[in-house]
Amino acid sequence: FLGNAGPNLASSFHVIGEIFDKVYVEGGDLINTNVQTTMIPAGGSAIVEFKLDVPGTYNLVDHSIFRAFNKGALAQIKVEGKRDPSIFSGKH
């Protein structure tokens, strides 16, 4: 569940390294599937559903990226669980 208090700017919500399974546009009945980034209008909201298959730290950002890094419009989710090298090894 995400809200964008605004007051003037829309948010381009994105989780780096993930695709949303479902996005409830503006928190309503319209559902988009397999979305990477969703627009949340000023004063609006969205509901996103996604499953994280690989443990790690995921960055949640406003993909209007200067707001993320210059103004702090970001957060992190730390996911714990069993690693699955068949999906991702984490080695370069």
C-alpha positions in Angstrom: 0.0 0.0 0.0 1.5 3.3 -1.1 0.3 6.8 -0.8 1.7 10.0 -2.5 0.8 13.0 -0.4 2.2 15.2 -3.1 1.5 18.1 -3.0 2.5 18.6 -6.6 4.5 15.8 -8.0 3.6 12.3 -9.2 5.7 9.4 -8.1 7.2 6.7 -10.4 7.3 3.9 -7.9 9.7 1.0 -8.6 11.4 -1.8 -6.7 14.9 -2.3 -8.1 15.3 -5.9 -9.2 11.6 -6.8 -9.2 8.5 -6.8 -11.3 5.1 -6.2 -9.7 2.7 -9.2 -10.2 -0.3 -6.9 -9.7 -0.8 -3.2 -9.5 -4.1 -1.9 -8.3 -4.1 1.4 -10.1 -4.8 4.3 -7.7 -5.8 1.7 -5.1 -9.0 0.8 -7.1 -10.4 -2.1 -9.1 -8.2 -1.7 -12.2 -5.4 -4.2 -12.1 -2.3 -4.1 -14.2 0.0 -7.2 -14.3 3.7 -7.6 -14.8 4.6 -4.0 -14.3 8.1 -2.6 -13.5 7.1 0.9 -12.5 3.8 2.5 -11.6 2.7 6.1 -11.6 1.1 7.4 -8.4 -0.5 10.8 -8.8 -0.1 13.5 -6.2 -2.7 12.9 -3.6 -3.2 9.3 -4.9 -2.3 5.8 -4.0 -1.6 2.3 -5.4 -1.5 -1.2 -4.1 1.3 -3.5 -5.4 1.7 -7.2 -5.0 5.0 -9.0 -5.7 6.9 -12.1 -4.5 10.6 -11.8 -3.8 12.3 -15.1 -4.8 15.8 -14.3 -3.8 16.9 -13.1 -0.3 18.7 -9.7 -0.2 18.1 -6.0 0.3 15.7 -4.4 -2.2 15.6 -0.7 -2.9 12.2 1.0 -3.3 12.6 4.2 -5.2 10.8 7.0 -7.0 12.1 6.3 -10.4 12.2 10.0 -11.0 15.6 9.2 -9.8 16.8 12.6 -8.7 14.0 12.6 -6.1 15.2 9.3 -4.8 18.9 10.1 -4.3 18.8 13.9 -3.9 15.7 14.1 -1.7 15.4 10.7 0.0 12.4 9.2 -1.8 13.6 5.7 -1.2 13.4 2.8 1.3 14.7 -0.7 1.6 13.2 -4.1 2.3 15.4 -6.8 3.7 14.3 -10.3 2.6 15.6 -13.3 4.5 15.2 -16.9 3.5 16.9 -19.9 1.8 19.0 -19.0 -1.2 18.2 -20.6 -4.5 21.2 -20.6 -6.9 19.0 -21.8 -9.8 17.4 -18.4 -9.7 20.3 -16.2 -8.8 23.8 -17.0 -7.4 24.9 -13.5 -6.4 28.3 -14.2 -7.9 29.8 -11.9 -10.6 
